[in-house]
Amino acid sequence: MARKINKELYYDILSSAKDEYVTGYSIYKKLKLKYPGLTAKVVYYYLDKMRESGLLSVEKRLEEGRYSWGNNVVKKYYKAIK
């Protein structure tokens, strides 16, 4: 069964990525104030669907830091395609 799309959330996610590359987690942190029951899983679901539809581009960046698993991580950054 397909998930019902919340159009307002859909457009809020898309508009969060319209001007610059942003991480899915930063979008989640911003929108969870407006949508109290929102989970990161739902945000990433929408991001994946938007990417598949050609609405978002994805850039993977290697970032260095101190993580429990090592010294670097690959993060995905999303940006709306105009």
C-alpha positions as CSV (number, residue, x, y, z in Angstrom):
1,M,0.0,0.0,0.0
2,A,1.4,3.4,-0.9
3,R,1.9,6.1,1.6
4,K,-0.6,9.0,1.5
5,I,1.3,12.2,0.6
6,N,1.0,15.2,2.8
7,K,1.2,18.0,0.2
8,E,2.0,20.7,2.7
9,L,4.9,18.8,4.1
10,Y,6.0,17.9,0.6
11,Y,6.2,21.5,-0.4
12,D,7.8,22.5,2.9
13,I,10.6,19.9,2.3
14,L,11.1,21.0,-1.3
15,S,11.2,24.7,-0.3
16,S,13.8,24.0,2.4
17,A,16.2,22.8,-0.3
18,K,15.5,25.5,-2.9
19,D,18.3,27.9,-2.4
20,E,21.2,25.8,-1.2
21,Y,22.3,22.2,-0.5
22,V,21.0,21.0,2.8
23,T,21.1,17.7,4.7
24,G,18.0,15.7,5.3
25,Y,18.6,15.9,9.0
26,S,18.7,19.8,8.9
27,I,15.4,19.7,7.1
28,Y,14.0,17.4,9.7
29,K,15.1,19.6,12.6
30,K,13.6,22.7,11.0
31,L,10.2,21.1,10.2
32,K,9.7,19.1,13.4
33,L,8.7,22.3,15.1
34,K,5.8,22.8,12.6
35,Y,4.9,19.1,12.4
36,P,5.2,17.7,16.0
37,G,4.7,14.0,15.0
38,L,7.3,14.2,12.2
39,T,10.0,11.6,12.1
40,A,13.3,11.7,10.2
41,K,12.2,8.5,8.4
42,V,9.3,10.3,6.8
43,V,11.5,13.2,5.7
44,Y,14.0,10.8,4.1
45,Y,11.1,9.0,2.4
46,Y,9.9,12.2,0.8
47,L,13.5,13.2,-0.1
48,D,14.0,9.9,-1.9
49,K,10.7,10.2,-3.8
50,M,11.5,13.7,-4.8
51,R,15.0,12.6,-6.0
52,E,13.4,9.7,-8.0
53,S,11.0,12.2,-9.6
54,G,13.8,14.5,-10.6
55,L,12.9,17.4,-8.3
56,L,16.0,17.2,-6.2
57,S,19.7,16.8,-6.9
58,V,21.9,14.9,-4.5
59,E,25.5,15.7,-3.7
60,K,27.6,13.4,-1.5
61,R,30.3,15.0,0.5
62,L,33.1,13.4,2.6
63,E,33.3,15.2,5.9
64,E,36.0,14.7,8.5
65,G,35.4,14.7,12.2
66,R,35.3,12.5,15.3
67,Y,32.7,9.8,15.0
68,S,32.2,6.6,16.9
69,W,33.0,4.6,13.8
70,G,36.0,6.6,12.6
71,N,37.3,9.9,11.4
72,N,35.0,10.6,8.4
73,V,31.5,10.3,7.1
74,V,29.8,10.7,3.7
75,K,26.8,13.0,4.0
76,K,24.1,13.5,1.4
77,Y,23.1,17.1,0.6
78,Y,19.9,17.9,-1.3
79,K,19.0,20.8,-3.5
80,A,15.9,21.5,-5.5
81,I,16.3,21.5,-9.3
82,K,15.0,24.7,-10.8
